[in-house]
Amino acid sequence: MTEPHENPFAEPAAPSEFSRPQAPADLTPLLKHLLTGETLSADQTAEAFEAMMTGRVHHGEMGALLALLATRTPTSEEILGAARIMRRHVDPVKSGCDPDSIVDTAGTGGAPKTFNVSTAAAIVAAGAGAKVAKHGNRSRTGRGSAEVLQQLGVNVDADRATQARCLDEVGVCFCFAIHHHPATRHVMPVRKALGFPTIFNLLGPLTNPAGARRQLLGVYEARFLRPIAEALAELGTVRAMVAHGEDGLDEISISAPTRIAHVQDGRIFEETIDPAGLGLPTSVHESVTARTLEHAAQMIRDVLEGRDTGPPRDMTIINSAATLLVADKVDSLAEGVDLAAETIDNGRAMITLEALARVSNS
């Protein structure tokens, strides 16, 4: 029964133009701040990412925040705040190795594809005595580090205890990102819906599950070199090289000079390195490009077994040299080149791959 003055035919009241779905957290103040052209502090970014990583905000707000950040180069403060939250939510690998001694060779991706150079470099560096926790994932090309290591016989789905044993006994393990970052499930649908790179593409290499505090980190655009280096310094990195090839690669190139931002003892300094200056010939990018997953795996195997003495070997050696430098196993890139070549030639690199495959499957 209607009340005396109620119109039974009236339409329901229209929602406010700016009403928002109810959610435990609200990113609106931070979104309004970004819309004015301002940047976020590390604490503000951490607040936003904590809400996103715990699924307490609406997907529309997540998308808006990520899109606004993607309109410009993120600041070191924004990268720092986001990385701290990513690290807080990681499922860790607890080995007997001191994180201060562990190195990672993960890159951001998003660059022209090669033959999984950082994966090959991780194995060579481990064969030369470094402790390497290779953090990686699948790739949109189907030839990411996870796919190629699986093709080479490594169990990429090994549990965390097995990963720790690989690191302790073999000197290298593979940390498959999908198994270590469960909180990203709240954000993944938004990232896929956006369809363009976001700040998350920069965060993966900063959140190594084994706590690696040494890194060779490649970026797909030169504008990210400085802010990532500054964030790494604030995150307590012992030593790192952030690299971008002038040919667009997110690794140290043999096709062009490579810009490097070094992080060491809290200091940052930059340089440009050229393969010719290290006694390595310059080669076209196509010479280190894999056509298929099977081809990528065979290229790595050919390098490690000593059958390939051309550009793929050179590309592996220069990136292995940088890995050994940040691991403090050598005092210069030139020494690293010599040690990497020796590690391939004396068979230790291939022995390391075979041991990784064996222990990861045990």
C-alpha positions as MATLAB code, in Angstrom:
seq = 'MTEPHENPFAEPAAPSEFSRPQAPADLTPLLKHLLTGETLSADQTAEAFEAMMTGRVHHGEMGALLALLATRTPTSEEILGAARIMRRHVDPVKSGCDPDSIVDTAGTGGAPKTFNVSTAAAIVAAGAGAKVAKHGNRSRTGRGSAEVLQQLGVNVDADRATQARCLDEVGVCFCFAIHHHPATRHVMPVRKALGFPTIFNLLGPLTNPAGARRQLLGVYEARFLRPIAEALAELGTVRAMVAHGEDGLDEISISAPTRIAHVQDGRIFEETIDPAGLGLPTSVHESVTARTLEHAAQMIRDVLEGRDTGPPRDMTIINSAATLLVADKVDSLAEGVDLAAETIDNGRAMITLEALARVSNS';
ca = [
       0.000    0.000    0.000;
       1.408    3.397   -1.009;
       1.840    6.317    1.335;
      -0.601    9.260    0.832;
       1.813   11.412   -1.175;
       3.846    8.668   -2.873;
       3.601    8.441   -6.652;
       3.467    4.718   -7.490;
       4.508    5.452  -11.104;
       7.579    7.535  -10.327;
      10.924    6.341  -11.721;
      13.583    5.355   -9.154;
      15.973    8.142   -8.282;
      18.886    8.237  -10.747;
      22.315    7.525   -9.277;
      24.725   10.395   -8.867;
      26.807   11.064  -11.976;
      29.972   10.329  -10.039;
      28.791    7.502   -7.813;
      31.296    4.675   -7.459;
      30.917    0.977   -6.646;
      31.417    0.213   -2.998;
      34.826   -1.186   -2.107;
      36.836   -1.347    1.122;
      39.440    1.110   -0.195;
      39.165    4.281   -2.270;
      41.848    5.463   -4.692;
      39.884    8.609   -5.650;
      42.087   11.050   -3.688;
      45.228    9.671   -5.338;
      43.595    9.696   -8.773;
      42.595   13.356   -8.341;
      46.162   14.114   -7.273;
      47.540   12.475  -10.442;
      44.982   14.270  -12.618;
      46.465   17.602  -11.539;
      49.792   16.514  -13.024;
      51.435   15.751   -9.689;
      53.435   12.614   -8.899;
      53.016   10.249   -5.951;
      55.338    9.866   -3.019;
      56.695    6.441   -2.116;
      54.191    6.233    0.750;
      51.248    7.224   -1.451;
      52.250    4.665   -4.080;
      52.629    2.010   -1.394;
      49.146    2.819   -0.115;
      47.676    2.419   -3.591;
      49.529   -0.805   -4.350;
      48.665   -2.355   -0.997;
      44.986   -1.742   -1.771;
      45.362   -3.194   -5.278;
      47.407   -6.225   -4.239;
      44.838   -7.128   -1.580;
      41.875   -6.718   -3.937;
      40.291   -3.922   -1.916;
      39.650   -1.502   -4.778;
      37.437   -1.626   -7.830;
      39.029   -2.709  -11.122;
      38.044    0.623  -12.684;
      40.153    2.494  -10.152;
      43.074    0.120  -10.648;
      42.916    0.709  -14.389;
      42.699    4.461  -13.960;
      45.740    4.560  -11.669;
      47.860    2.341  -13.919;
      46.843    4.315  -17.025;
      47.650    7.668  -15.423;
      51.076    6.412  -14.336;
      51.687    5.097  -17.871;
      51.260    8.558  -19.422;
      54.781    9.481  -18.279;
      57.981    8.014  -16.892;
      57.377    6.842  -13.316;
      59.482    8.541  -10.671;
      61.943    6.652   -8.526;
      59.636    7.304   -5.557;
      56.705    5.664   -7.347;
      58.798    2.666   -8.360;
      60.182    2.421   -4.834;
      56.774    2.464   -3.125;
      55.298   -0.095   -5.515;
      58.325   -2.399   -5.260;
      58.203   -2.384   -1.474;
      54.617   -3.665   -1.556;
      55.413   -6.257   -4.231;
      58.252   -7.529   -2.041;
      55.996   -7.648    0.990;
      53.595   -9.985   -0.807;
      56.124  -12.314   -2.502;
      56.268  -16.023   -1.610;
      60.005  -16.291   -0.827;
      62.694  -18.837   -1.607;
      64.715  -19.405    1.562;
      68.086  -20.887    0.714;
      71.330  -21.155    2.626;
      72.788  -18.322    0.529;
      73.130  -14.807    1.874;
      70.815  -12.562   -0.228;
      73.683  -10.061   -0.363;
      75.573  -12.559   -2.540;
      72.685  -13.605   -4.831;
      72.372  -12.087   -8.301;
      69.407  -11.981  -10.703;
      69.455  -11.477  -14.475;
      65.805  -10.594  -15.047;
      64.814   -7.875  -17.509;
      61.606   -5.978  -18.104;
      60.828   -7.504  -21.503;
      58.996   -5.391  -24.048;
      62.081   -5.184  -26.285;
      62.952   -6.904  -29.585;
      63.291  -10.607  -28.857;
      66.622  -12.436  -28.780;
      67.343  -16.045  -27.783;
      66.883  -15.754  -23.984;
      70.303  -14.259  -23.415;
      69.714  -13.475  -19.736;
      68.862  -17.137  -19.121;
      72.043  -18.329  -20.810;
      74.054  -15.716  -18.898;
      72.574  -16.902  -15.595;
      73.786  -20.444  -16.273;
      77.271  -19.374  -17.393;
      77.684  -17.064  -14.388;
      76.625  -19.851  -12.032;
      79.147  -22.158  -13.704;
      81.791  -19.527  -12.966;
      80.923  -19.439   -9.269;
      78.155  -16.861   -8.894;
      74.926  -17.600   -6.997;
      72.082  -16.822   -9.392;
      68.347  -16.805   -8.654;
      66.939  -16.332  -12.162;
      63.500  -14.727  -11.863;
      61.338  -15.093  -14.961;
      58.017  -15.802  -16.565;
      56.340  -16.875  -19.745;
      56.436  -14.506  -22.697;
      53.816  -13.246  -25.117;
      56.052  -14.749  -27.845;
      55.972  -18.209  -26.259;
      59.765  -18.060  -25.852;
      60.192  -16.659  -22.346;
      62.674  -17.922  -19.775;
      60.116  -20.372  -18.390;
      59.395  -21.929  -21.770;
      63.028  -22.197  -22.862;
      64.253  -23.687  -19.566;
      61.462  -26.239  -19.709;
      62.548  -27.067  -23.248;
      66.063  -27.585  -21.867;
      64.817  -30.101  -19.298;
      64.504  -27.882  -16.231;
      61.448  -28.302  -13.987;
      60.230  -24.692  -13.942;
      57.368  -25.628  -11.599;
      59.657  -26.954   -8.869;
      58.499  -26.026   -5.374;
      60.297  -23.451   -3.268;
      62.270  -26.037   -1.284;
      63.583  -27.526   -4.528;
      64.436  -24.082   -5.861;
      66.427  -23.435   -2.682;
      68.277  -26.741   -3.128;
      69.110  -25.822   -6.732;
      70.565  -22.531   -5.555;
      72.548  -24.147   -2.733;
      73.826  -27.181   -4.654;
      74.014  -26.035   -8.286;
      74.501  -22.304   -7.838;
      71.438  -21.364   -9.881;
      67.674  -21.737   -9.567;
      64.677  -20.617  -11.568;
      61.954  -18.685   -9.757;
      58.824  -18.874  -11.928;
      57.030  -15.585  -11.278;
      53.517  -17.038  -11.430;
      54.266  -19.193   -8.380;
      55.739  -16.405   -6.252;
      53.388  -13.456   -6.675;
      49.885  -14.686   -5.787;
      48.682  -11.197   -4.852;
      49.035  -10.039   -8.466;
      45.948  -12.110   -9.316;
      43.843   -9.133   -8.230;
      45.517   -6.886  -10.796;
      46.098   -9.307  -13.682;
      42.628   -8.913  -15.284;
      43.146   -5.154  -15.349;
      46.619   -5.401  -16.870;
      45.319   -7.709  -19.594;
      42.359   -5.425  -20.288;
      44.595   -2.354  -20.644;
      46.757   -4.012  -23.290;
      49.793   -1.740  -22.884;
      52.849   -1.800  -20.597;
      52.317   -0.448  -17.095;
      54.524    0.125  -14.071;
      54.110   -3.601  -13.299;
      56.408   -4.355  -16.246;
      59.167   -2.596  -14.311;
      58.399   -4.210  -10.952;
      58.990   -7.902  -11.710;
      62.793   -7.579  -11.846;
      62.700   -5.642   -8.551;
      60.941   -8.394   -6.605;
      63.225  -11.427   -6.744;
      61.767  -14.233   -4.565;
      65.207  -15.240   -3.256;
      65.838  -11.668   -2.122;
      68.703  -11.131   -4.570;
      70.463   -7.861   -3.809;
      72.637   -7.897   -6.926;
      71.189   -7.503  -10.415;
      71.784   -7.251  -14.112;
      68.513   -5.617  -15.105;
      67.624   -4.743  -18.690;
      64.986   -2.126  -19.533;
      63.114   -1.644  -22.800;
      63.455    2.153  -22.888;
      66.382    4.346  -21.854;
      64.122    6.700  -19.871;
      63.753    4.013  -17.201;
      67.488    3.701  -16.493;
      67.827    6.442  -13.903;
      64.566    6.017  -11.924;
      65.063    2.260  -11.620;
      68.681    2.724  -10.559;
      67.589    5.260   -7.926;
      64.886    2.897   -6.644;
      67.384    0.024   -6.465;
      69.738    2.162   -4.406;
      66.917    2.970   -1.949;
      65.901   -0.710   -1.800;
      69.319   -1.658   -0.436;
      70.833   -3.178   -3.566;
      74.470   -4.134   -3.057;
      75.422   -3.818   -6.712;
      73.487   -3.595   -9.977;
      73.776   -2.706  -13.637;
      70.645   -1.347  -15.320;
      71.115   -1.721  -19.080;
      69.500   -0.552  -22.305;
      70.926   -1.254  -25.736;
      70.810    1.654  -28.152;
      69.272   -0.793  -30.636;
      66.292   -1.175  -28.273;
      67.331   -4.363  -26.462;
      66.673   -4.851  -22.754;
      70.091   -6.477  -22.333;
      73.687   -5.702  -23.182;
      73.864   -5.685  -26.954;
      76.493   -6.737  -29.476;
      74.646   -4.822  -32.215;
      75.073   -1.334  -30.742;
      76.450    0.481  -27.704;
      74.624   -0.133  -24.423;
      73.830    2.514  -21.849;
      74.440    1.401  -18.261;
      73.385    2.883  -14.930;
      75.557    1.347  -12.206;
      74.379    1.073   -8.613;
      77.097    0.421   -6.056;
      77.369    1.275   -2.361;
      74.381    3.611   -2.625;
      75.975    5.560   -5.498;
      74.801    5.758   -9.109;
      77.041    6.405  -12.096;
      76.455    5.977  -15.811;
      78.525    4.839  -18.759;
      78.135    3.541  -22.286;
      79.862    0.312  -23.249;
      80.643   -1.009  -26.707;
      81.323   -4.669  -27.557;
      84.353   -3.681  -29.627;
      85.945   -2.194  -26.524;
      85.785   -5.644  -24.940;
      87.250   -7.442  -27.912;
      83.917   -8.700  -29.215;
      82.814   -8.111  -32.816;
      79.664   -6.169  -33.602;
      76.901   -8.286  -35.162;
      73.434   -7.527  -36.472;
      70.477   -8.155  -34.168;
      69.079  -10.853  -36.468;
      72.115  -13.017  -35.715;
      70.938  -13.477  -32.094;
      67.222  -13.801  -32.807;
      65.482  -17.151  -32.353;
      62.766  -18.165  -34.794;
      60.958  -20.611  -32.522;
      61.100  -21.953  -28.975;
      62.996  -25.011  -30.187;
      65.472  -22.790  -32.005;
      65.997  -20.648  -28.867;
      66.719  -23.707  -26.735;
      69.095  -25.124  -29.349;
      70.965  -21.806  -29.562;
      71.560  -21.881  -25.804;
      72.630  -25.520  -25.911;
      74.999  -24.858  -28.830;
      76.623  -21.971  -26.936;
      76.991  -23.894  -23.678;
      78.360  -26.986  -25.435;
      80.916  -24.890  -27.324;
      79.558  -25.624  -30.800;
      78.533  -22.008  -31.481;
      81.480  -19.629  -31.700;
      79.608  -16.754  -33.344;
      77.269  -13.926  -32.268;
      75.111  -15.967  -29.843;
      78.259  -16.937  -27.917;
      79.457  -13.297  -27.940;
      76.060  -12.088  -26.693;
      76.077  -14.690  -23.926;
      79.624  -13.831  -22.904;
      79.106  -10.070  -22.625;
      75.983  -10.495  -20.501;
      77.639  -13.206  -18.396;
      80.560  -10.839  -17.854;
      78.219   -8.177  -16.489;
      76.547  -10.749  -14.229;
      79.924  -11.785  -12.855;
      80.869   -8.147  -12.311;
      77.775   -7.350  -10.229;
      78.362  -10.629   -8.357;
      81.880   -9.365   -7.501;
      83.463  -12.432   -9.092;
      85.592  -10.220  -11.340;
      86.936   -6.685  -11.101;
      86.084   -5.544  -14.629;
      83.950   -6.418  -17.620;
      87.093   -7.429  -19.499;
      87.932   -9.965  -16.779;
      84.320  -11.128  -16.892;
      84.553  -11.739  -20.641;
      87.610  -13.937  -20.109;
      86.034  -15.882  -17.224;
      82.754  -16.413  -19.081;
      84.585  -17.717  -22.153;
      86.684  -20.032  -19.997;
      83.566  -21.343  -18.217;
      82.005  -22.288  -21.539;
      85.187  -23.752  -22.977;
      86.031  -25.938  -19.966;
      82.501  -27.386  -19.879;
      81.410  -25.942  -16.524;
      78.531  -24.012  -18.098;
      76.983  -27.130  -19.649;
      77.584  -29.126  -16.466;
      75.656  -26.436  -14.583;
      72.657  -26.674  -16.925;
      72.610  -30.463  -16.628;
      72.820  -30.236  -12.824;
      69.985  -27.681  -12.729;
      67.808  -29.998  -14.790;
      68.633  -32.976  -12.587;
      68.146  -31.316   -9.183;
      65.020  -29.389  -10.223;
      63.391  -32.671  -11.257;
      64.529  -34.655   -8.220;
];
